[in-house]
Amino acid sequence: QLTKRQIAIHKLIQFMHRDGMGYRKISDFLNRSGIKTHTKKPWSNSKVHSNLKRMQERDRRIALRNRTYQSKVLEFRIRE
């Protein structure tokens, strides 16, 4: 489970990235704002990239997990 803080930071990163900012500019902004990673370390451009990538992967996994599939039974026989 993600914390509210992690979700808020991700949404901020996602907004800035969609607005055209690069990973280094985003990490500089987060560090200047005093926002640390969940491990209390400063941000780097690779950590920003990883945050965006991991959240995309997480969203895909959740979508697949919640997907429903139709059941099919083919050539069912009871043998004695």
C-alpha positions as CSV (number, residue, x, y, z in Angstrom):
1,Q,0.0,0.0,0.0
2,L,1.2,3.5,-0.8
3,T,1.0,6.3,1.7
4,K,-0.9,9.5,1.0
5,R,2.5,11.3,1.0
6,Q,3.8,8.9,-1.7
7,I,0.7,9.4,-3.8
8,A,0.9,13.2,-3.5
9,I,4.6,13.3,-4.5
10,H,3.9,11.0,-7.5
11,K,1.1,13.2,-8.7
12,L,3.3,16.3,-8.4
13,I,6.1,14.5,-10.3
14,Q,3.6,13.3,-12.9
15,F,2.2,16.8,-13.3
16,M,5.6,18.4,-13.8
17,H,6.7,15.7,-16.2
18,R,3.5,16.1,-18.3
19,D,4.1,19.9,-18.3
20,G,7.4,19.3,-20.0
21,M,9.9,19.4,-17.2
22,G,12.9,16.9,-17.4
23,Y,13.9,14.5,-14.6
24,R,16.8,16.7,-13.5
25,K,14.6,19.9,-13.2
26,I,12.0,17.9,-11.3
27,S,14.6,16.5,-8.9
28,D,16.1,20.0,-8.4
29,F,12.6,21.4,-7.6
30,L,11.8,18.6,-5.1
31,N,15.2,19.1,-3.3
32,R,14.8,22.9,-3.2
33,S,11.3,22.4,-1.7
34,G,12.7,20.2,1.0
35,I,10.8,17.1,-0.2
36,K,12.7,13.9,0.5
37,T,12.3,10.4,-0.9
38,H,10.5,7.8,1.3
39,T,13.9,6.7,2.5
40,K,14.6,10.4,3.6
41,K,17.3,10.9,0.9
42,P,17.5,13.7,-1.7
43,W,16.0,13.2,-5.1
44,S,18.1,12.5,-8.2
45,N,17.0,12.4,-11.8
46,S,17.2,8.6,-11.8
47,K,14.9,8.4,-8.7
48,V,12.4,10.6,-10.5
49,H,12.5,8.4,-13.5
50,S,12.1,5.3,-11.4
51,N,9.1,6.8,-9.6
52,L,7.3,7.4,-12.8
53,K,8.2,4.0,-14.2
54,R,7.3,2.0,-11.1
55,M,3.9,3.7,-10.8
56,Q,3.1,2.8,-14.4
57,E,4.1,-0.8,-13.8
58,R,2.0,-0.8,-10.6
59,D,-1.0,0.6,-12.4
60,R,-0.7,-2.1,-15.1
61,R,-0.4,-4.9,-12.5
62,I,-3.5,-3.7,-10.7
63,A,-5.4,-3.4,-13.9
64,L,-4.5,-7.0,-14.8
65,R,-5.3,-8.2,-11.3
66,N,-8.8,-6.7,-11.4
67,R,-9.6,-7.9,-14.9
68,T,-12.3,-10.5,-15.3
69,Y,-12.1,-13.2,-17.9
70,Q,-14.9,-15.4,-19.4
71,S,-14.8,-19.0,-18.5
72,K,-14.9,-21.6,-21.2
73,V,-15.4,-25.3,-20.8
74,L,-14.6,-27.3,-23.9
75,E,-15.1,-31.0,-24.5
76,F,-16.1,-31.9,-21.0
77,R,-16.7,-35.6,-20.4
78,I,-17.2,-37.9,-17.4
79,R,-15.5,-41.3,-17.8
80,E,-16.3,-44.4,-15.9
